[in-house]
Amino acid sequence: MLFRVDPSSVVPLADQIAASVRGAIADGTVHPGERLPAARALAASLGVNVHTVLRGYQRLREEGLIELRRGRGAVVTGGQSTGRARLLQGVQGLVEEARALGLTDEEVLALVRARLAGG
């Protein structure tokens, strides 16, 4: 799995790391049950602090895409992780587009709620 970060980007490094994993899960490059690189090793290869990698992994855990296990590291969850990763990518795209258009959080939520209600 290839990780790339752009230190000059406005996107925090931890978010870039999470996005790399999310994308790999979404496109099927990484499969359920597969282990991610150890945080220390990945941090060293990217030239970032280990805590930055751990923040990225923590975000993925909160999204339900990976499990963090003491002694085993980060493991991609089973089940619907591929579909969930694609959905999360879509949500991220929606948020970025809404921000670019200057919409408030309330306006975005209202649009989503209306769509969920069939409107």
Secondary structure, DSSP 8 states (H G I E B T S, - for coil): ------TTSSS-HHHHHHHHHHHHHHTTSS-TT-B---HHHHHHHHTS-HHHHHHHHHHHHHTTSEEEETTTEEEE-SSSHHHHHHHHHHHHHHHHHHHHHT--HHHHHHHHHHHHTT-
